[in-house]
Amino acid sequence: MLNELEQVLPADIEKRSFEIITEELGDKILIPGTEPIVKRCIHTSADFDYADNLAFSDGVVERALDAIRNGASIVTDTQMAKAGINKKRLAQYGGEVHCFMSDEDVAQEAKENGTTRAAACMDKAAVMSRENQQEHGLIFAIGNAPTALVRLYELINEGNIKPELIIAAPVGFVNVVQSKELILTLKDIPYIVARGRKGGSNIAACICNSLLYML
């Protein structure tokens, strides 16, 4: 078995992984400009379904890159996704990564309103945006909670927030597919959606990082 192992230097493992992904994709046609995102999602998950289930709004990559260049910050629904996003690279453009899930005021609001903390996080982000505490715009990277996407959809339709980008990638079985489909109906809001049941905090973070590495 040992003699079957491919000899690759540690520094070259990622490069070789992307070469294998490109080889195995073969003649698969990806939307121009989205290839680095699709391939990084496959690299993160070893799941080639992302070549088919990632949905991109028109011009989303350039709009997202412009938002980051202009100092947009990222709001995510898990500490895991926050940990995985390259905060140092984002900070080069003036952005920060926020996760409000552990905040006491979020827990209190969720309890009082009978909702989830993830939904309450979206309310807090909307308040932050309205009060110009985040004047350069917000990117939402949701990898766990469908309720975050549903509340974000409501806030957008109420005119209480206008995200620079929504990354919709919750994973699971309850309301996951439906919440993602809601995001696909939004007009004038850039989105990257992992359709179906697959996704996760790792996928939300890797999409953010893919955009950062494209700059």
C-alpha positions as CSV (number, residue, x, y, z in Angstrom):
1,M,0.0,0.0,0.0
2,L,2.8,2.4,0.9
3,N,4.3,2.2,-2.6
4,E,0.9,3.4,-4.0
5,L,1.1,6.7,-2.1
6,E,1.7,9.8,-4.3
7,Q,4.9,11.6,-3.2
8,V,4.0,15.3,-2.7
9,L,5.8,17.9,-0.7
10,P,3.7,19.5,2.1
11,A,3.9,22.9,0.3
12,D,2.5,21.4,-2.9
13,I,-0.4,19.4,-1.4
14,E,-3.1,22.1,-2.1
15,K,-1.7,22.8,-5.6
16,R,-1.8,19.0,-6.4
17,S,-5.4,18.8,-4.9
18,F,-6.6,21.5,-7.3
19,E,-4.9,19.8,-10.2
20,I,-6.8,16.5,-9.4
21,I,-10.1,18.4,-9.0
22,T,-9.5,20.1,-12.4
23,E,-8.7,16.7,-14.0
24,E,-11.7,15.0,-12.5
25,L,-14.1,17.8,-13.6
26,G,-13.0,17.0,-17.1
27,D,-15.2,18.8,-19.7
28,K,-17.6,20.0,-17.0
29,I,-18.6,23.6,-18.0
30,L,-18.6,26.1,-15.1
31,I,-19.9,29.6,-15.1
32,P,-17.0,31.8,-16.2
33,G,-15.5,33.6,-13.1
34,T,-17.0,31.1,-10.6
35,E,-14.4,28.3,-11.2
36,P,-12.2,29.2,-8.1
37,I,-15.2,29.2,-5.8
38,V,-16.6,25.9,-7.1
39,K,-13.2,24.2,-7.0
40,R,-12.5,25.4,-3.4
41,C,-15.8,24.1,-2.3
42,I,-14.9,20.7,-3.8
43,H,-11.5,20.9,-2.2
44,T,-13.0,21.7,1.2
45,S,-15.6,18.9,1.1
46,A,-14.2,16.3,-1.5
47,D,-17.8,16.5,-2.9
48,F,-18.1,17.1,-6.6
49,D,-21.8,17.8,-6.3
50,Y,-20.8,21.4,-5.7
51,A,-20.0,21.7,-9.4
52,D,-23.8,21.4,-10.0
53,N,-25.5,22.7,-6.9
54,L,-23.9,26.2,-6.5
55,A,-26.2,28.9,-7.8
56,F,-24.8,32.3,-8.6
57,S,-26.7,35.5,-9.3
58,D,-25.7,37.5,-12.3
59,G,-22.4,39.3,-11.8
60,V,-22.1,38.2,-8.2
61,V,-18.4,37.6,-8.2
62,E,-17.4,41.1,-9.4
63,R,-20.0,42.7,-7.1
64,A,-18.7,40.7,-4.1
65,L,-15.1,41.6,-4.9
66,D,-16.0,45.2,-5.2
67,A,-17.8,45.1,-1.8
68,I,-14.7,43.6,-0.2
69,R,-12.4,46.1,-1.8
70,N,-14.7,48.9,-0.4
71,G,-14.4,47.6,3.2
72,A,-17.5,45.3,3.6
73,S,-17.6,43.2,6.7
74,I,-18.9,39.6,7.0
75,V,-21.6,38.4,9.3
76,T,-21.8,34.7,9.9
77,D,-24.0,32.4,12.0
78,T,-21.4,30.2,13.6
79,Q,-18.2,30.7,15.4
80,M,-16.8,27.8,13.3
81,A,-17.3,29.8,10.1
82,K,-15.9,32.9,11.8
83,A,-12.8,30.9,12.8
84,G,-12.4,29.6,9.2
85,I,-12.6,33.0,7.4
86,N,-9.2,34.6,6.6
87,K,-9.7,37.7,8.9
88,K,-6.2,39.0,8.3
89,R,-6.7,39.2,4.5
90,L,-10.2,40.7,5.0
91,A,-8.7,43.4,7.3
92,Q,-6.4,44.5,4.5
93,Y,-9.5,46.0,2.9
94,G,-11.0,47.4,6.1
95,G,-13.5,44.6,6.8
96,E,-14.1,42.5,9.9
97,V,-15.9,39.2,10.6
98,H,-18.8,39.2,13.1
99,C,-20.7,36.4,14.8
100,F,-23.3,37.5,17.3
101,M,-24.4,34.0,18.4
102,S,-22.8,34.2,21.8
103,D,-23.9,37.8,22.6
104,E,-26.1,38.1,25.7
105,D,-28.5,40.6,24.0
106,V,-29.0,38.2,21.2
107,A,-29.9,35.4,23.6
108,Q,-32.3,37.6,25.4
109,E,-34.0,38.8,22.3
110,A,-34.4,35.3,21.0
111,K,-35.9,34.2,24.3
112,E,-38.3,37.2,24.4
113,N,-39.4,36.8,20.8
114,G,-39.6,33.0,20.8
115,T,-37.2,32.7,17.9
116,T,-33.7,31.3,17.4
117,R,-30.5,33.1,18.2
118,A,-29.5,32.9,14.5
119,A,-32.6,34.9,13.6
120,A,-31.9,37.4,16.4
121,C,-28.4,37.8,15.0
122,M,-29.8,39.0,11.7
123,D,-31.8,41.6,13.6
124,K,-28.7,42.8,15.4
125,A,-26.9,43.0,12.0
126,A,-29.7,45.1,10.6
127,V,-29.6,47.5,13.5
128,M,-25.8,47.8,13.1
129,S,-26.2,48.5,9.4
130,R,-29.0,51.1,10.0
131,E,-27.0,52.9,12.7
132,N,-24.1,53.3,10.2
133,Q,-21.8,51.3,12.5
134,Q,-21.0,49.4,9.3
135,E,-21.1,52.0,6.6
136,H,-19.3,49.9,4.0
137,G,-21.9,47.2,3.8
138,L,-22.3,43.7,5.0
139,I,-21.8,40.2,3.5
140,F,-23.8,37.4,5.1
141,A,-22.2,33.9,5.2
142,I,-24.8,31.5,6.5
143,G,-23.6,27.9,6.9
144,N,-25.8,26.4,9.6
145,A,-29.2,28.1,10.4
146,P,-32.1,28.2,7.9
147,T,-33.8,30.6,10.4
148,A,-31.1,33.1,9.7
149,L,-31.8,33.0,6.0
150,V,-35.6,33.3,6.6
151,R,-35.2,36.3,8.9
152,L,-32.7,37.9,6.5
153,Y,-35.2,37.5,3.7
154,E,-37.9,39.2,5.8
155,L,-35.6,42.1,6.8
156,I,-34.7,42.7,3.1
157,N,-38.4,42.7,2.1
158,E,-39.2,45.1,5.0
159,G,-36.5,47.4,3.7
160,N,-34.4,47.1,6.9
161,I,-31.2,45.9,5.3
162,K,-29.6,45.5,1.9
163,P,-26.7,43.0,1.9
164,E,-23.8,43.3,-0.4
165,L,-23.9,39.5,-0.8
166,I,-25.6,36.5,0.7
167,I,-23.8,33.2,0.9
168,A,-26.6,30.7,1.7
169,A,-25.1,27.4,2.6
170,P,-26.9,25.8,5.6
171,V,-26.7,22.1,5.9
172,G,-29.4,19.7,7.1
173,F,-32.9,18.6,6.6
174,V,-35.5,20.9,8.3
175,N,-36.3,24.0,6.2
176,V,-32.8,24.0,4.7
177,V,-33.9,23.6,1.1
178,Q,-36.9,26.0,1.5
179,S,-34.8,28.8,3.1
180,K,-32.2,28.7,0.3
181,E,-35.0,28.8,-2.3
182,L,-36.3,32.0,-0.7
183,I,-32.9,33.7,-1.2
184,L,-33.0,32.7,-4.9
185,T,-36.2,34.8,-5.3
186,L,-34.6,38.0,-4.2
187,K,-34.1,40.8,-6.7
188,D,-31.0,43.1,-6.8
189,I,-29.3,41.2,-3.9
190,P,-26.2,39.3,-5.0
191,Y,-26.1,35.7,-3.8
192,I,-24.2,32.4,-3.9
193,V,-26.5,29.6,-2.9
194,A,-25.6,25.9,-2.2
195,R,-28.9,24.5,-3.3
196,G,-30.2,21.3,-1.7
197,R,-29.3,19.9,1.7
198,K,-25.6,20.2,1.5
199,G,-23.5,23.0,2.9
200,G,-22.1,23.8,6.3
201,S,-20.0,26.4,8.1
202,N,-16.9,25.1,6.3
203,I,-18.5,25.7,2.9
204,A,-19.7,29.2,4.0
205,A,-16.1,30.1,5.1
206,C,-14.4,28.6,2.1
207,I,-16.6,30.7,-0.3
208,C,-15.6,33.8,1.6
209,N,-11.9,32.8,1.4
210,S,-12.2,32.0,-2.3
211,L,-13.4,35.5,-2.9
212,L,-10.6,36.9,-0.7
213,Y,-8.0,34.9,-2.5
214,M,-9.3,36.1,-5.9
215,L,-8.4,39.7,-5.0
